[in-house]
Amino acid sequence: MMTKSLASLSLAASVVALSVGVASAQDPVKACLITKTDINPFFVKMKEGATAKAEELGMELMTFAGKIDGDHETQQQAMESCIAAGVKGVLITASDTKAITESVKQARDAGILVIALDTPLDPIDAADATFATDNREAGRLIGAWAAGKMGDGAKEAKIAMLDLAASAPSVDVLRNQGFLEGFGIDVKDENLIGDEEDARIVGHDVTSGNEEGGRQAMEALMQKDPAINLVYTINEPAAAGAYEALKSFGMEGNATIVSIDGGCPGVENVKAGVIGATSQQYPLKMASMGIEAIAAFAKDGTKPQPTEGLDFTDTGVNLVTDQAVEGVPSISVEDGLAQCWG
C-alpha cells in the first residue's frame, strides 16, 4: 500500500494531555492507545477506560484508530508516531496481527512496553503482554449454548459462519474455532478458519465487524442455502446486520443468532430476541489495566505477567441469555445490561 503522512489520514487520532495534582518537575509518562476503529462501541469504551486511568495517574495519552476494521496501514503509521513521540508504552488492538509485528519489534527495541488488547498478536509473544477476553472460551460458550438450545436438532443444523476479515486475525480464529468446538464440530487445524469437513456448515463469509458487512455476508450465505437455522457472528454489529438480512428473506424466526461482545446494544438485542445469546467481554477493564501496566513499567521496569496456565492475562467473559441451557454457565440479560458498554 502507498504510505501517507499521518497528517493526511482521515482517522480518529487525538492527543489528550492529562494531569492531576500539582505540576511535577518531571514530564508526565506518555502512552499510546491504538484501536481498530473509533466507531465500534467496544473500542469507544476501551478508549474511555484508558483515558480515565491515564487522567487518574497523571499520564499523557495519545489515541489513534483505523478508519475501518482491517485498516493495517493506519495502525502501522500510528505505531511510528508513538515511537517518535518517545512513549513508555503502547496498547494496541491489531487489525493485522501478523503484519504489525515488525512495527511492534521496532517499538520494543526502542524500550517501549507493547501490550496487545483483546486481539493477541501472531505470534502472541511478539508483544510484551496480552490483556484479553479468553476469545476461544467466549466462542465455546455460545457454541455450547447453541448446541444445547437445539438439542437433537443440532445434528441437522445448517450453520452460517460470519467471520471478521480475510486476513483472519487471531481474535477471528479464536472465536470461530471456539464456537465450532463448543457446538461439537471437529475443527481440524485449530489455528485455521474454514478447513472443517462438517456438512452442517453452509459456508463462511467476512463482515468487517460491522452491520453492513453482516447484512451482505448473511445475504450471500442465504442465497447459498435459505434453510440456514444457526448463525455465528464475530460480533454484535455483524449480528444486527445478519438479522436484517434474515428479515428481508422473511426468515428471522427460523434462525438463531449467537454473538460475542456484550455491548449494551447487543445485550438489548438479546432481550429483544434478535440474538439468542452473546458472550460479554470487558474492554474498559482491559484498557485501564493496560495503562496501569505502563505506569508500573515506567516506574521500575516491571512487566505484566499472564494469568496462571495461560499465555495472556484473562480479563473475563460471561454468557448473557435469558434462555439458560443446562451445563452452560450464563448470566441473565438484566445482569448483562448492568455490566454492558456502549
Secondary structure, 3 states (H helix, E strand, C coil): CCCCCHHHCCCEEEEEECCCCCCCCCCCCEEEEEECCCCCHHHHHHHHHHHHHHHHHCCEEEEEECCCCCCHHHHHHHHHHHHHHCCCEEEECCCCCCCCHHHHHHHHHCCCEEEEECCCCCCHHHCCEEEECCHHHHHHHHHHHHHHHHHHHHHHCCEEEEECCCCCCHHHHHHHHHHHHHHCCCCCCCCCCCCCCCCCEEEEEECCCCHHHHHHHHHHHHHHCCCCCEEEECCHHHHHHHHHHHHHCCCCCCCEEEEEECEHHHHHHHHHCCCCEEEECCHHHHHHHHHHHHHHHHHHCCCCCCCCCCCCEECCCEEECCCCECCECCECHHHHHHCCEC
